Amino acid sequence: MTRRFTAHELRPVTVLDGVWDFAFLGDVEPDDVAAADLAFDDLMAVPGCWDATPAYAGRRGLAAYRTRVRTGAGRRRLVFDGVQHWCRVLWNGRPIRDHAGGFTRFWAETDADAGEAEITVLVDNRFGERSPLHMEHFDWYHFGGISRSVELHALGPVRVDGLKIDTASVAERRIEVRIDYTADTPGPSRLAIDCDGRTVLTEDVDLDAAGSITRTLEIPWAAPWSPADPNLSVLAVALGGDDLRERFGLREIATAGGRITVNGEPVRLLGVNRHELHPQFGHAQPAPLLVADVQQLRDLGANFVRGSHYPLDPLFLDLCDEAGILVWCESIGWQYPVEHLTDPAFVEAQLAHIGEMVAAAQNHPSILLWGILNECPSWSEAGYPVYERLLGRLRELDPTRPVTYASINAHDDKCFDLVDVVSANTYPGWYFGDVPGIPAELDRIAAHVDALGHGDKPLIVSEIGAGAVPGWNDANGSLWTEDYQAELLAAVVDHVLEGQDRISGLAIWVLGDFKTTELRRMALTRPRGVNDKGLVDEYRRPKQAYKAVRERFRSAGRAD
């Protein structure tokens, strides 16, 4: 199940999730692989990550997946919600699409003959030129595979390719709708739009070969969406025999007086960062695990989660929509070197990735912020134009949400003028200083941001925390003990809630422990090969810090 509602009622859709034929090919080049020569000698779950399974744990290389499906004749579209990291899609042995970059939805199309079709996907989880956005030094393990759902769509002569729903006015219950389409034969067609089962528009339109239709609609019955009252609506568009349905919520996001506002009301963000990683499933998060994560966020009293450091599973976003949990959604990235940011091929790959991220997630009312380039060279003169271009692209795609990035060193950052919300990662009491010095360091960051002239912008502490090996304690409350982590995070939350009024958001690093890279220089700084700064361990078992944070978040309420 990829979503909490049906995206199509007119278009025939076949979900291809299940067990596919599998072959691990290893250190071979995709161009050297002939589909007819592939020998499939194993099976693999889709969604799934092969290097999270016992037989292929830690294996990097090229792999092949295969399934068969009966289909009629005509245009067919394979929709992938996420493949790690590079893939080539073949239909009856013929390549129809290459794609680079994990965690985003893309599709591949072909004209099919009636009968049984063989779908083969070559998937590469190695690092290199084919996957310019993924690097081995990142502080998480890059699992490989078809990690999210796959669907086969039967297309007609008119295709509804996208649906964007923006709130024009909460008070007036007015939305702006953009319908992206393609048509084999330009000409007249019938457009119908329903919202929550009520007809709001029917008209005849003239279609080009490809284009967009924009309409402003009033839906007076719809109640606004907010964290405290997450009301949702479904908009259904039918055009020329095709359709698309999207769920949305009426709400307006803005910044004012150093705060982020939802429907004009300031919101204090209290939450965590979250990786989509699990020892048994890799990046392929099953529905029970996603539901459990949201339950733990609610139990914590959190109203905010940062998707670190890549676009989130569509089902998780659906669950946040329903739970009223606000989301920071960001493109993939972690401490890219300057020379990477100045590589034109990298920039183009980021732009394509950002476009896919926004297209897939833009209608989720829970998404509060778009972000880019975690802990990258925003301190560098050479990095400035890249930040300017990527943030500018986000604003072009979606001017309704603030944009930000997590700065690795707020005191030297050169790009804060480019964002709507200033966000700082800092680890006082862990990588430097001590627990008593935490309030002064947070205040020092706030004072520096204000001295730069950004006092009107909201300030978020986007990462802060300490490691704790699960179950480890000693009489001294030393580093790596659960005692020390709980003490440190209690000091952080207490200061954010009671010791100052400048910081408007907090994202603790991190909800759950997760496997890190096997690059030796990184792994040697991570006990068990795990980033263990989680409030819960990798199996979601709470540490002492979970209770300390829960007590404070819940006493503050889920929102101001």
VOBA-374809 format. One line per 4 residues: number of its first residue (from 1); for each residue x, y, z of C-alpha. Coordinates in nm, 2 decimals, always signed. Layout:
<torvexs>
NUM = X:Y:Z  ... $
</torvexs>
This chain:
<torvexs>
1 = +0.00:+0.00:+0.00  +0.16:+0.33:-0.11  -0.11:+0.58:-0.01  -0.40:+0.62:+0.23 $
5 = -0.64:+0.69:-0.05  -0.70:+0.58:-0.41  -0.53:+0.81:-0.66  -0.72:+0.68:-0.97 $
9 = -1.07:+0.55:-1.01  -1.09:+0.57:-1.40  -0.73:+0.48:-1.49  -0.66:+0.10:-1.46 $
13 = -0.37:+0.05:-1.21  -0.20:-0.27:-1.11  +0.01:-0.28:-0.80  +0.33:-0.49:-0.87 $
17 = +0.45:-0.52:-0.51  +0.53:-0.87:-0.40  +0.81:-1.12:-0.45  +1.01:-1.07:-0.78 $
21 = +1.28:-1.29:-0.94  +1.63:-1.17:-0.84  +1.99:-1.20:-0.94  +2.29:-1.03:-0.78 $
25 = +2.53:-0.95:-1.06  +2.80:-0.78:-0.86  +3.08:-0.57:-1.00  +2.95:-0.54:-1.36 $
29 = +2.85:-0.25:-1.58  +2.48:-0.22:-1.68  +2.58:-0.17:-2.05  +2.74:-0.51:-2.05 $
33 = +2.43:-0.69:-1.93  +2.20:-0.85:-2.19  +1.85:-0.91:-2.06  +1.82:-1.24:-2.25 $
37 = +2.13:-1.37:-2.07  +2.02:-1.30:-1.72  +1.99:-1.60:-1.49  +1.75:-1.53:-1.20 $
41 = +1.85:-1.76:-0.92  +1.68:-1.61:-0.62  +1.38:-1.41:-0.50  +1.35:-1.06:-0.35 $
45 = +1.07:-0.86:-0.19  +0.94:-0.55:-0.36  +0.95:-0.31:-0.18  +1.27:-0.42:-0.03 $
49 = +1.65:-0.37:+0.00  +1.86:-0.67:-0.09  +2.15:-0.56:+0.13  +1.93:-0.57:+0.43 $
53 = +1.86:-0.94:+0.38  +2.09:-1.21:+0.53  +2.20:-1.35:+0.20  +2.32:-1.02:+0.06 $
57 = +2.40:-0.81:+0.37  +2.65:-0.54:+0.28  +2.68:-0.64:-0.08  +2.73:-0.35:-0.33 $
61 = +2.70:-0.39:-0.70  +2.45:-0.44:-0.98  +2.14:-0.65:-0.93  +1.85:-0.75:-1.15 $
65 = +1.48:-0.77:-1.06  +1.21:-0.94:-1.28  +0.84:-0.98:-1.27  +0.58:-1.07:-1.53 $
69 = +0.23:-0.92:-1.58  -0.05:-0.97:-1.83  -0.15:-0.65:-2.00  -0.36:-0.52:-2.29 $
73 = -0.23:-0.33:-2.58  -0.16:+0.04:-2.55  +0.05:+0.29:-2.36  +0.17:+0.17:-2.03 $
77 = +0.34:+0.36:-1.75  +0.55:+0.20:-1.47  +0.55:+0.42:-1.16  +0.83:+0.37:-0.91 $
81 = +0.81:+0.54:-0.57  +1.18:+0.49:-0.50  +1.48:+0.29:-0.62  +1.83:+0.31:-0.46 $
85 = +2.03:+0.46:-0.62  +2.05:+0.41:-1.00  +1.83:+0.19:-1.22  +1.75:+0.09:-1.58 $
89 = +1.40:-0.02:-1.65  +1.34:-0.27:-1.93  +1.02:-0.38:-2.09  +1.04:-0.72:-2.26 $
93 = +1.42:-0.68:-2.27  +1.42:-0.33:-2.42  +1.54:-0.04:-2.20  +1.28:+0.23:-2.16 $
97 = +1.42:+0.45:-1.88  +1.73:+0.52:-1.67  +1.70:+0.70:-1.34  +1.95:+0.83:-1.09 $
101 = +1.88:+0.93:-0.73  +1.69:+0.74:-0.46  +1.38:+0.83:-0.25  +1.18:+1.01:-0.53 $
105 = +0.89:+0.90:-0.76  +0.96:+0.86:-1.13  +0.80:+0.67:-1.42  +0.89:+0.49:-1.74 $
109 = +0.65:+0.46:-2.04  +0.63:+0.23:-2.33  +0.38:+0.11:-2.60  +0.28:-0.25:-2.51 $
113 = +0.15:-0.54:-2.71  -0.13:-0.75:-2.56  -0.02:-1.05:-2.36  +0.24:-1.12:-2.09 $
117 = +0.50:-0.86:-2.04  +0.83:-0.91:-1.87  +0.95:-0.62:-1.66  +1.32:-0.62:-1.56 $
121 = +1.49:-0.35:-1.35  +1.87:-0.33:-1.32  +1.95:-0.16:-0.99  +2.29:-0.03:-0.88 $
125 = +2.37:+0.06:-0.52  +2.74:+0.15:-0.58  +2.88:+0.50:-0.54  +3.01:+0.68:-0.85 $
129 = +2.92:+0.89:-1.15  +2.59:+0.72:-1.22  +2.47:+0.83:-0.87  +2.61:+1.18:-0.82 $
133 = +2.39:+1.25:-0.52  +2.49:+0.95:-0.31  +2.83:+0.94:-0.14  +3.00:+0.67:+0.07 $
137 = +3.09:+0.91:+0.35  +2.73:+1.01:+0.44  +2.65:+0.93:+0.80  +2.39:+0.67:+0.71 $
141 = +2.41:+0.33:+0.53  +2.29:+0.35:+0.17  +2.08:+0.04:+0.12  +2.01:-0.07:-0.24 $
145 = +1.70:-0.20:-0.40  +1.35:-0.12:-0.52  +1.27:+0.03:-0.18  +0.92:+0.16:-0.24 $
149 = +0.61:+0.05:-0.43  +0.58:-0.01:-0.80  +0.26:+0.03:-1.01  +0.16:-0.04:-1.37 $
153 = -0.08:+0.22:-1.52  -0.28:+0.17:-1.84  -0.29:+0.50:-2.02  -0.55:+0.64:-2.26 $
157 = -0.52:+0.92:-2.52  -0.53:+1.19:-2.25  -0.32:+1.16:-1.94  -0.35:+1.36:-1.62 $
161 = +0.02:+1.37:-1.52  +0.00:+1.60:-1.21  -0.23:+1.79:-0.98  -0.12:+2.08:-0.77 $
165 = -0.35:+2.22:-0.50  -0.27:+2.54:-0.32  -0.47:+2.72:-0.06  -0.55:+3.07:-0.19 $
169 = -0.75:+3.17:+0.12  -0.84:+2.98:+0.43  -1.09:+3.24:+0.54  -1.27:+3.23:+0.20 $
173 = -1.22:+2.85:+0.16  -1.06:+2.91:-0.18  -0.80:+2.69:-0.35  -0.60:+2.72:-0.68 $
177 = -0.57:+2.40:-0.88  -0.32:+2.32:-1.16  -0.38:+2.02:-1.37  -0.08:+1.90:-1.58 $
181 = -0.17:+1.68:-1.88  -0.05:+1.53:-2.21  -0.27:+1.44:-2.50  -0.21:+1.23:-2.81 $
185 = -0.45:+1.44:-3.02  -0.50:+1.80:-2.93  -0.86:+1.92:-2.92  -1.17:+1.95:-2.71 $
189 = -1.22:+1.75:-2.39  -1.44:+1.74:-2.09  -1.31:+1.85:-1.75  -1.48:+1.77:-1.43 $
193 = -1.36:+1.85:-1.07  -1.51:+1.71:-0.75  -1.41:+1.78:-0.40  -1.52:+1.56:-0.11 $
197 = -1.78:+1.40:-0.34  -1.93:+1.73:-0.45  -1.91:+1.86:-0.80  -1.73:+2.20:-0.81 $
201 = -1.67:+2.24:-1.18  -1.76:+2.09:-1.52  -1.66:+2.25:-1.85  -1.53:+2.18:-2.20 $
205 = -1.16:+2.26:-2.26  -0.93:+2.27:-2.56  -0.62:+2.06:-2.50  -0.28:+2.10:-2.65 $
209 = -0.03:+1.82:-2.69  +0.09:+1.90:-2.34  +0.01:+2.18:-2.10  -0.16:+2.29:-1.78 $
213 = -0.51:+2.40:-1.68  -0.54:+2.63:-1.38  -0.86:+2.70:-1.20  -0.96:+2.88:-0.88 $
217 = -1.23:+2.70:-0.68  -1.43:+2.77:-0.37  -1.51:+2.48:-0.13  -1.71:+2.65:+0.15 $
221 = -1.78:+2.33:+0.34  -1.42:+2.24:+0.39  -1.28:+2.29:+0.74  -0.92:+2.42:+0.78 $
225 = -0.63:+2.19:+0.85  -0.41:+2.25:+1.15  -0.19:+2.04:+1.38  -0.47:+2.05:+1.64 $
229 = -0.75:+1.98:+1.40  -0.60:+1.80:+1.09  -0.91:+1.81:+0.85  -0.85:+1.67:+0.51 $
233 = -1.03:+1.68:+0.17  -0.99:+1.49:-0.15  -1.00:+1.66:-0.49  -1.08:+1.44:-0.79 $
237 = -1.01:+1.56:-1.15  -1.15:+1.38:-1.46  -1.02:+1.48:-1.80  -1.07:+1.30:-2.13 $
241 = -1.13:+0.96:-1.98  -0.84:+0.98:-1.73  -0.84:+1.10:-1.37  -0.62:+1.18:-1.07 $
245 = -0.72:+1.22:-0.70  -0.51:+1.40:-0.44  -0.57:+1.46:-0.07  -0.50:+1.80:+0.07 $
249 = -0.58:+2.04:+0.36  -0.68:+2.40:+0.37  -0.40:+2.58:+0.55  -0.16:+2.87:+0.50 $
253 = +0.21:+2.87:+0.60  +0.39:+3.19:+0.66  +0.66:+3.36:+0.88  +0.60:+3.66:+1.10 $
257 = +0.78:+3.81:+1.40  +1.04:+3.54:+1.42  +0.78:+3.26:+1.42  +0.64:+3.02:+1.17 $
261 = +0.26:+3.05:+1.14  -0.01:+2.81:+1.04  -0.33:+2.98:+0.94  -0.19:+3.30:+1.10 $
265 = -0.12:+3.14:+1.44  +0.24:+3.11:+1.56  +0.35:+2.75:+1.62  +0.64:+2.64:+1.83 $
269 = +0.80:+2.33:+1.67  +0.90:+2.06:+1.91  +1.02:+1.74:+1.74  +1.29:+1.51:+1.61 $
273 = +1.48:+1.42:+1.31  +1.40:+1.09:+1.15  +1.58:+0.85:+0.92  +1.39:+0.58:+0.72 $
277 = +1.63:+0.30:+0.81  +1.58:-0.03:+0.98  +1.82:-0.33:+1.03  +1.58:-0.58:+0.87 $
281 = +1.42:-0.36:+0.60  +1.68:-0.09:+0.51  +1.50:+0.20:+0.35  +1.19:-0.01:+0.27 $
285 = +0.97:+0.08:+0.56  +0.67:-0.15:+0.60  +0.34:+0.00:+0.69  +0.34:-0.13:+1.05 $
289 = +0.68:+0.04:+1.12  +0.56:+0.37:+0.97  +0.25:+0.36:+1.19  +0.46:+0.27:+1.49 $
293 = +0.69:+0.57:+1.43  +0.40:+0.81:+1.41  +0.26:+0.66:+1.73  +0.59:+0.73:+1.90 $
297 = +0.60:+1.08:+1.77  +0.25:+1.14:+1.91  +0.34:+0.98:+2.24  +0.64:+1.21:+2.27 $
301 = +0.42:+1.51:+2.24  +0.60:+1.61:+1.92  +0.43:+1.82:+1.66  +0.73:+1.83:+1.42 $
305 = +0.95:+1.59:+1.23  +1.24:+1.66:+1.00  +1.29:+1.41:+0.72  +1.67:+1.36:+0.73 $
309 = +1.82:+1.36:+0.49  +1.61:+1.27:+0.19  +1.24:+1.28:+0.08  +1.01:+1.07:+0.29 $
313 = +0.79:+0.77:+0.22  +0.45:+0.88:+0.08  +0.26:+0.67:+0.33  +0.45:+0.83:+0.62 $
317 = +0.35:+1.17:+0.49  -0.01:+1.06:+0.47  +0.01:+0.95:+0.83  +0.15:+1.29:+0.93 $
321 = -0.13:+1.46:+0.74  -0.38:+1.27:+0.95  -0.19:+1.31:+1.28  -0.13:+1.68:+1.25 $
325 = +0.25:+1.64:+1.26  +0.44:+1.92:+1.08  +0.71:+1.80:+0.84  +1.04:+1.94:+0.71 $
329 = +1.10:+1.77:+0.38  +1.44:+1.80:+0.22  +1.64:+1.68:-0.07  +1.92:+1.43:-0.03 $
333 = +2.26:+1.55:+0.10  +2.51:+1.53:+0.38  +2.84:+1.73:+0.39  +2.91:+1.74:+0.02 $
337 = +3.26:+1.89:-0.04  +3.28:+2.23:-0.22  +3.41:+2.07:-0.54  +3.09:+1.86:-0.55 $
341 = +2.87:+2.17:-0.53  +3.06:+2.34:-0.80  +3.02:+2.04:-1.04  +2.75:+2.13:-1.30 $
345 = +2.64:+1.77:-1.33  +2.58:+1.75:-0.96  +2.38:+2.08:-0.96  +2.16:+1.95:-1.25 $
349 = +2.11:+1.62:-1.06  +2.00:+1.81:-0.75  +1.76:+2.02:-0.96  +1.60:+1.71:-1.11 $
353 = +1.58:+1.55:-0.76  +1.42:+1.86:-0.61  +1.16:+1.87:-0.89  +1.07:+1.50:-0.83 $
357 = +1.05:+1.56:-0.45  +0.81:+1.86:-0.48  +0.60:+1.69:-0.75  +0.54:+1.39:-0.53 $
361 = +0.48:+1.56:-0.20  +0.35:+1.91:-0.27  -0.01:+1.84:-0.17  +0.06:+1.71:+0.17 $
365 = -0.07:+1.98:+0.42  +0.17:+1.85:+0.69  +0.48:+1.97:+0.49  +0.58:+2.29:+0.65 $
369 = +0.92:+2.35:+0.51  +1.13:+2.26:+0.20  +1.50:+2.20:+0.27  +1.82:+2.13:+0.08 $
373 = +2.19:+2.03:+0.14  +2.22:+1.93:+0.50  +2.55:+2.05:+0.65  +2.70:+2.15:+0.32 $
377 = +2.94:+2.43:+0.24  +2.70:+2.73:+0.30  +3.01:+2.88:+0.47  +3.19:+2.89:+0.14 $
381 = +3.18:+3.17:-0.12  +3.18:+2.90:-0.39  +2.87:+2.74:-0.23  +2.66:+3.06:-0.23 $
385 = +2.54:+3.05:-0.60  +2.45:+2.68:-0.56  +2.24:+2.75:-0.25  +2.09:+3.05:-0.44 $
389 = +2.00:+2.84:-0.74  +1.85:+2.54:-0.55  +1.65:+2.75:-0.30  +1.53:+2.96:-0.59 $
393 = +1.41:+2.65:-0.77  +1.21:+2.54:-0.46  +1.04:+2.88:-0.46  +0.96:+2.86:-0.83 $
397 = +0.81:+2.51:-0.78  +0.62:+2.60:-0.46  +0.60:+2.97:-0.34  +0.35:+2.87:-0.07 $
401 = +0.61:+2.72:+0.18  +0.92:+2.87:+0.35  +1.26:+2.73:+0.25  +1.56:+2.65:+0.46 $
405 = +1.87:+2.43:+0.50  +2.05:+2.30:+0.81  +2.38:+2.49:+0.86  +2.67:+2.30:+1.00 $
409 = +2.84:+2.61:+1.14  +2.60:+2.90:+1.20  +2.88:+3.13:+1.32  +3.05:+3.12:+0.98 $
413 = +2.75:+3.08:+0.75  +2.72:+3.30:+0.44  +2.38:+3.20:+0.30  +2.13:+3.29:+0.57 $
417 = +2.00:+3.58:+0.36  +1.87:+3.32:+0.11  +1.63:+3.15:+0.34  +1.29:+3.22:+0.50 $
421 = +1.38:+3.02:+0.81  +1.73:+3.00:+0.97  +1.83:+2.65:+1.08  +2.14:+2.55:+1.28 $
425 = +2.29:+2.21:+1.36  +2.49:+2.22:+1.68  +2.62:+1.97:+1.94  +2.72:+2.15:+2.26 $
429 = +2.79:+1.90:+2.53  +2.88:+1.63:+2.28  +3.14:+1.74:+2.01  +3.24:+2.04:+2.22 $
433 = +3.17:+2.20:+2.55  +2.97:+2.05:+2.84  +2.61:+2.03:+2.95  +2.61:+2.34:+3.16 $
437 = +2.73:+2.54:+2.86  +2.44:+2.44:+2.64  +2.21:+2.74:+2.71  +2.50:+2.99:+2.64 $
441 = +2.58:+2.82:+2.31  +2.22:+2.83:+2.19  +2.19:+3.19:+2.30  +2.52:+3.27:+2.12 $
445 = +2.38:+3.13:+1.79  +2.06:+3.33:+1.83  +2.25:+3.65:+1.90  +2.47:+3.59:+1.60 $
449 = +2.18:+3.53:+1.36  +2.01:+3.85:+1.49  +2.34:+4.05:+1.46  +2.35:+3.95:+1.09 $
453 = +2.01:+4.13:+1.04  +1.79:+3.82:+1.04  +1.60:+3.88:+1.37  +1.27:+3.87:+1.18 $
457 = +1.33:+3.51:+1.06  +1.23:+3.21:+1.26  +1.53:+3.02:+1.41  +1.52:+2.64:+1.44 $
461 = +1.78:+2.42:+1.61  +1.77:+2.16:+1.34  +2.00:+1.91:+1.51  +2.12:+1.87:+1.87 $
465 = +2.18:+1.56:+2.08  +2.42:+1.30:+2.22  +2.50:+0.94:+2.16  +2.39:+0.66:+2.40 $
469 = +2.47:+0.29:+2.36  +2.14:+0.12:+2.44  +2.14:-0.01:+2.80  +2.48:+0.13:+2.88 $
473 = +2.52:+0.32:+3.21  +2.79:+0.37:+3.47  +2.82:+0.55:+3.81  +2.97:+0.86:+3.65 $
477 = +2.70:+0.92:+3.38  +2.98:+0.92:+3.12  +2.97:+0.98:+2.75  +2.78:+0.71:+2.56 $
481 = +2.56:+0.63:+2.86  +2.18:+0.67:+2.86  +2.22:+0.88:+3.17  +2.43:+1.14:+2.99 $
485 = +2.21:+1.16:+2.69  +1.90:+1.21:+2.90  +2.08:+1.48:+3.10  +2.19:+1.67:+2.79 $
489 = +1.86:+1.66:+2.62  +1.68:+1.77:+2.93  +1.90:+2.07:+2.94  +1.83:+2.15:+2.57 $
493 = +1.46:+2.12:+2.59  +1.44:+2.31:+2.92  +1.63:+2.60:+2.77  +1.42:+2.61:+2.45 $
497 = +1.10:+2.60:+2.65  +1.18:+2.82:+2.94  +1.52:+2.99:+2.91  +1.48:+3.20:+2.60 $
501 = +1.21:+3.32:+2.35  +1.41:+3.35:+2.03  +1.43:+2.98:+1.92  +1.10:+2.89:+1.76 $
505 = +1.17:+2.52:+1.66  +1.37:+2.22:+1.79  +1.44:+1.90:+1.61  +1.64:+1.66:+1.84 $
509 = +1.88:+1.43:+1.67  +1.74:+1.17:+1.63  +1.42:+0.96:+1.68  +1.58:+0.62:+1.63 $
513 = +1.93:+0.47:+1.61  +2.04:+0.37:+1.26  +2.32:+0.19:+1.07  +2.59:+0.42:+0.94 $
517 = +2.84:+0.40:+0.66  +3.10:+0.13:+0.66  +3.37:+0.38:+0.56  +3.63:+0.31:+0.82 $
521 = +3.71:+0.67:+0.93  +3.34:+0.72:+1.00  +3.25:+0.38:+1.14  +3.53:+0.40:+1.40 $
525 = +3.35:+0.69:+1.56  +3.02:+0.50:+1.59  +2.99:+0.22:+1.85  +2.83:-0.09:+1.69 $
529 = +2.86:+0.08:+1.35  +2.54:+0.27:+1.45  +2.46:+0.64:+1.49  +2.32:+0.59:+1.84 $
533 = +2.19:+0.94:+1.92  +1.83:+0.80:+1.90  +1.57:+0.85:+2.16  +1.49:+0.49:+2.08 $
537 = +1.72:+0.22:+1.95  +1.71:+0.08:+1.59  +1.43:-0.15:+1.69  +1.23:+0.14:+1.84 $
541 = +1.29:+0.05:+2.21  +1.30:+0.37:+2.42  +1.61:+0.49:+2.60  +1.61:+0.70:+2.91 $
545 = +1.62:+1.02:+2.70  +1.28:+0.93:+2.55  +1.12:+0.96:+2.88  +1.30:+1.29:+2.96 $
549 = +1.20:+1.45:+2.63  +0.84:+1.31:+2.65  +0.79:+1.46:+2.99  +0.89:+1.80:+2.87 $
553 = +0.73:+1.80:+2.53  +0.40:+1.68:+2.67  +0.40:+1.94:+2.95  +0.45:+2.21:+2.68 $
557 = +0.16:+2.09:+2.47  +0.17:+1.99:+2.11  +0.17:+2.35:+1.99  +0.16:+2.70:+2.13 $
</torvexs>
